[in-house]
Amino acid sequence: MSFHGVLQGCNAVCYLKDNKLYGMTCAWVSMVDYDVISLLLGGQSDTGNNIKVGDVIGVSALAKSQKDIAIKLGSEHSKLVNKFTDIDYKAEGSAVIINHARTQMVCVVKKILHLNNNEDNFLVCQILSHKENKKLEFLSLEDVY
């Protein structure tokens, strides 16, 4: 991606479904209310295409020291490889959270939209719980690419 018109972070979107771990890196995440976020997940993504309304997912805003995790989660498809080898994570039900992330959120998917008949998945999620470590700096997209 060449145009970076706003500050974009590296966020891990991860969950467990049907005994399979799914995970991806997502830069297009935005707070839209105190307890609501939106995410745009590409239509080519196994992780994005397997999410349904009502699913509980983990969204971890990665810390600057977690560049390797951002690259690993963003480089392969979840159906082809276990992306979680050597990644320190924990499961909270079906939500998978990256340990030592700047922010760790457990969210329920409330809506999935397809804007302009696009295959991309635009998710609206309610934050059920969150933890943050304000001593850590957020990892930005510019730090990775």
ZAVEXVEX-749990 format. One record per residue (C-alpha): residue number from 0; residue in three letters; x, y, z. Coordinates in steps of 0.1 Angstrom, whole numbers. Layout:
+-----+-----+-------+-------+-------+
|   n | res |    xx |    yy |    zz |
+-----+-----+-------+-------+-------+
| NUM | ALA |     X |     Y |     Z |
...
+-----+-----+-------+-------+-------+
This chain:
+-----+-----+-------+-------+-------+
|   n | res |    xx |    yy |    zz |
+-----+-----+-------+-------+-------+
|   0 | MET |     0 |     0 |     0 |
|   1 | SER |    16 |    33 |   -11 |
|   2 | PHE |    -8 |    59 |     2 |
|   3 | HIS |   -10 |    64 |    40 |
|   4 | GLY |   -34 |    92 |    45 |
|   5 | VAL |   -40 |    85 |    82 |
|   6 | LEU |   -21 |    68 |   110 |
|   7 | GLN |   -27 |    31 |   105 |
|   8 | GLY |   -18 |     6 |   132 |
|   9 | CYS |   -10 |   -31 |   130 |
|  10 | ASN |   -38 |   -50 |   146 |
|  11 | ALA |   -41 |   -88 |   149 |
|  12 | VAL |   -76 |  -102 |   143 |
|  13 | CYS |   -76 |  -137 |   157 |
|  14 | TYR |  -101 |  -164 |   167 |
|  15 | LEU |  -107 |  -201 |   171 |
|  16 | LYS |  -135 |  -217 |   150 |
|  17 | ASP |  -142 |  -254 |   143 |
|  18 | ASN |  -109 |  -263 |   160 |
|  19 | LYS |   -89 |  -241 |   136 |
|  20 | LEU |   -69 |  -210 |   145 |
|  21 | TYR |   -75 |  -180 |   122 |
|  22 | GLY |   -54 |  -148 |   123 |
|  23 | MET |   -45 |  -119 |   102 |
|  24 | THR |   -30 |   -84 |   104 |
|  25 | CYS |   -54 |   -55 |    98 |
|  26 | ALA |   -45 |   -19 |    94 |
|  27 | TRP |   -80 |    -7 |    87 |
|  28 | VAL |   -95 |    -6 |   122 |
|  29 | SER |  -113 |    24 |   137 |
|  30 | MET |  -130 |    33 |   170 |
|  31 | VAL |  -165 |    44 |   161 |
|  32 | ASP |  -179 |    47 |   197 |
|  33 | TYR |  -166 |    41 |   232 |
|  34 | ASP |  -172 |     3 |   229 |
|  35 | VAL |  -175 |    -2 |   191 |
|  36 | ILE |  -148 |    -7 |   164 |
|  37 | SER |  -150 |   -12 |   127 |
|  38 | LEU |  -126 |   -33 |   107 |
|  39 | LEU |  -122 |   -38 |    69 |
|  40 | LEU |  -110 |   -73 |    61 |
|  41 | GLY |  -100 |   -81 |    25 |
|  42 | GLY |  -122 |  -105 |     5 |
|  43 | GLN |   -92 |  -127 |    -2 |
|  44 | SER |   -87 |  -134 |    35 |
|  45 | ASP |   -96 |  -168 |    50 |
|  46 | THR |   -98 |  -151 |    84 |
|  47 | GLY |  -122 |  -125 |    72 |
|  48 | ASN |  -143 |  -148 |    51 |
|  49 | ASN |  -149 |  -173 |    80 |
|  50 | ILE |  -162 |  -146 |   104 |
|  51 | LYS |  -200 |  -145 |   109 |
|  52 | VAL |  -223 |  -122 |   128 |
|  53 | GLY |  -224 |  -133 |   165 |
|  54 | ASP |  -188 |  -146 |   165 |
|  55 | VAL |  -165 |  -135 |   193 |
|  56 | ILE |  -131 |  -126 |   181 |
|  57 | GLY |   -99 |  -111 |   195 |
|  58 | VAL |   -84 |   -78 |   183 |
|  59 | SER |   -49 |   -70 |   195 |
|  60 | ALA |   -33 |   -37 |   187 |
|  61 | LEU |     3 |   -48 |   185 |
|  62 | ALA |    32 |   -31 |   203 |
|  63 | LYS |    62 |   -17 |   185 |
|  64 | SER |    82 |   -48 |   196 |
|  65 | GLN |    58 |   -71 |   178 |
|  66 | LYS |    68 |   -64 |   142 |
|  67 | ASP |    76 |  -101 |   136 |
|  68 | ILE |    41 |  -111 |   146 |
|  69 | ALA |    25 |   -85 |   123 |
|  70 | ILE |    45 |   -99 |    94 |
|  71 | LYS |    38 |  -135 |   102 |
|  72 | LEU |     1 |  -130 |   106 |
|  73 | GLY |     0 |  -110 |    74 |
|  74 | SER |    20 |  -132 |    51 |
|  75 | GLU |     1 |  -165 |    46 |
|  76 | HIS |   -35 |  -177 |    45 |
|  77 | SER |   -48 |  -194 |    77 |
|  78 | LYS |   -60 |  -224 |    58 |
|  79 | LEU |   -25 |  -231 |    44 |
|  80 | VAL |    -3 |  -228 |    74 |
|  81 | ASN |    -4 |  -226 |   112 |
|  82 | LYS |     4 |  -189 |   117 |
|  83 | PHE |     6 |  -192 |   155 |
|  84 | THR |    37 |  -213 |   157 |
|  85 | ASP |    61 |  -193 |   179 |
|  86 | ILE |    35 |  -166 |   187 |
|  87 | ASP |    27 |  -160 |   223 |
|  88 | TYR |   -11 |  -160 |   225 |
|  89 | LYS |   -40 |  -169 |   248 |
|  90 | ALA |   -76 |  -180 |   240 |
|  91 | GLU |  -105 |  -164 |   258 |
|  92 | GLY |  -133 |  -186 |   246 |
|  93 | SER |  -132 |  -183 |   208 |
|  94 | ALA |  -113 |  -150 |   209 |
|  95 | VAL |   -76 |  -153 |   205 |
|  96 | ILE |   -55 |  -125 |   220 |
|  97 | ILE |   -18 |  -118 |   214 |
|  98 | ASN |     1 |  -116 |   247 |
|  99 | HIS |    20 |   -84 |   253 |
| 100 | ALA |     1 |   -64 |   227 |
| 101 | ARG |    -5 |   -27 |   234 |
| 102 | THR |   -43 |   -33 |   236 |
| 103 | GLN |   -62 |   -66 |   238 |
| 104 | MET |   -99 |   -66 |   230 |
| 105 | VAL |  -125 |   -93 |   230 |
| 106 | CYS |  -153 |   -83 |   206 |
| 107 | VAL |  -185 |   -97 |   193 |
| 108 | VAL |  -193 |   -92 |   156 |
| 109 | LYS |  -226 |   -72 |   153 |
| 110 | LYS |  -227 |   -65 |   115 |
| 111 | ILE |  -209 |   -75 |    84 |
| 112 | LEU |  -214 |   -52 |    54 |
| 113 | HIS |  -202 |   -54 |    18 |
| 114 | LEU |  -198 |   -19 |     6 |
| 115 | ASN |  -206 |   -12 |   -31 |
| 116 | ASN |  -211 |   -49 |   -37 |
| 117 | ASN |  -174 |   -54 |   -28 |
| 118 | GLU |  -162 |   -88 |   -16 |
| 119 | ASP |  -143 |   -72 |    13 |
| 120 | ASN |  -159 |   -77 |    48 |
| 121 | PHE |  -166 |   -45 |    67 |
| 122 | LEU |  -172 |   -56 |   103 |
| 123 | VAL |  -189 |   -36 |   131 |
| 124 | CYS |  -179 |   -51 |   165 |
| 125 | GLN |  -188 |   -44 |   201 |
| 126 | ILE |  -160 |   -45 |   226 |
| 127 | LEU |  -169 |   -69 |   253 |
| 128 | SER |  -137 |   -65 |   273 |
| 129 | HIS |  -103 |   -49 |   269 |
| 130 | LYS |   -69 |   -46 |   285 |
| 131 | GLU |   -42 |   -21 |   277 |
| 132 | ASN |    -6 |   -15 |   286 |
| 133 | LYS |    -1 |    23 |   282 |
| 134 | LYS |    36 |    19 |   287 |
| 135 | LEU |    39 |     2 |   253 |
| 136 | GLU |    39 |    21 |   220 |
| 137 | PHE |    15 |    11 |   192 |
| 138 | LEU |    31 |    -6 |   162 |
| 139 | SER |    22 |    14 |   131 |
| 140 | LEU |    19 |     2 |    95 |
| 141 | GLU |    48 |    25 |    86 |
| 142 | ASP |    70 |     6 |   112 |
| 143 | VAL |    64 |   -26 |    92 |
| 144 | TYR |    63 |   -17 |    55 |
+-----+-----+-------+-------+-------+
